[in-house]
Amino acid sequence: AAAEVAAFEDEFAAAMGVPHACAVASGRDALCLIVAALGIVAGDEIVVPAYTLGELLPLLGGRGIVLVPADVDGDSYNVSVASVRAALSPRTRAVLAVHLLGAPCDVAGLCQLGVPLIEDCAHAPGASVAGRPVGSFGVAALFSLEANKALAAFGGGVLATRDAALAARVRAMLAGRPRGEWPAMKKMLLKWVEEALVRSPMYAPLARLMFGGG
Ligand SMILES: *Cc1c(COP(=O)(O)O)cnc(C)c1O
């Protein structure tokens, strides 16, 4: 299995135009690993999109990292260079920008701001700007392989980076994790139940109950 994962990582990296890719548990896992590998700690600031997956923010805020929202553009709902620049401070350690619904944000412009850019490519595998794949512009990128994402692999995520030192730090963190078949099996089973539920006729009334808000 290790050889298969390594082959997948190499293919993924080549497709996304970066030298390094690490298969991880989820897009969220990739984000946490990137932040840790960048040495971002409590009290540091990260500029985040004012509109993104809500669950991402407590992962960072819970570590004491100060989240500074950058407003989104009314047309693309992505952050802009101007809105990110307005959110920068001397304590800013990184900018997290999402390519919402697969539409790239102004990555080239954001890279010029002089702060490490983390690209959230959960919606955007295969999207490109002037022929260059998103995920290859910033210091590192996160991809999601969840069942409800554009590139679904029944769960999982990928951390991509062009920074060899950052990739090595991530691999060292991954090597320190306990390994076992059961957590992966459990996740697969839960995903299977979730998928079966979402695709069943029971889901519509259930979703109305959970997300309807009256
Ligand atoms: C789904 C998603 C993530 C995280 O992916 P998971 O694999 O579910 O952790 C990150 N950012 C955005 C914008 C997403 O939609």
The ligand as an SDF file (V2000), in Angstrom:
LIG
                    3D

 15 15  0  0  0  0  0  0  0  0999 V2000
  -14.3160   20.7860    1.8880 C   0  0  0  0  0  0  0  0  0  0  0  0
  -13.4870   21.9920    2.0140 C   0  0  0  0  0  0  0  0  0  0  0  0
  -12.2820   21.9860    2.7420 C   0  0  0  0  0  0  0  0  0  0  0  0
  -11.7840   20.8310    3.5870 C   0  0  0  0  0  0  0  0  0  0  0  0
  -11.8360   19.6050    3.0280 O   0  0  0  0  0  0  0  0  0  0  0  0
  -12.0740   18.2870    3.9230 P   0  0  0  0  0  0  0  0  0  0  0  0
  -11.3960   17.2220    3.1380 O   0  0  0  0  0  0  0  0  0  0  0  0
  -13.5600   18.1220    4.0100 O   0  0  0  0  0  0  0  0  0  0  0  0
  -11.4490   18.5180    5.2650 O   0  0  0  0  0  0  0  0  0  0  0  0
  -11.5150   23.1420    2.7490 C   0  0  0  0  0  0  0  0  0  0  0  0
  -11.9310   24.2420    2.1300 N   0  0  0  0  0  0  0  0  0  0  0  0
  -13.0850   24.3080    1.4390 C   0  0  0  0  0  0  0  0  0  0  0  0
  -13.4590   25.5710    0.7550 C   0  0  0  0  0  0  0  0  0  0  0  0
  -13.9140   23.1900    1.3790 C   0  0  0  0  0  0  0  0  0  0  0  0
  -15.0800   23.2600    0.7130 O   0  0  0  0  0  0  0  0  0  0  0  0
  1  2  1  0
  2  3  1  0
  2 14  2  0
  3  4  1  0
  3 10  2  0
  4  5  1  0
  5  6  1  0
  6  7  2  0
  6  8  1  0
  6  9  1  0
 10 11  1  0
 11 12  2  0
 12 13  1  0
 12 14  1  0
 14 15  1  0
M  END
$$$$
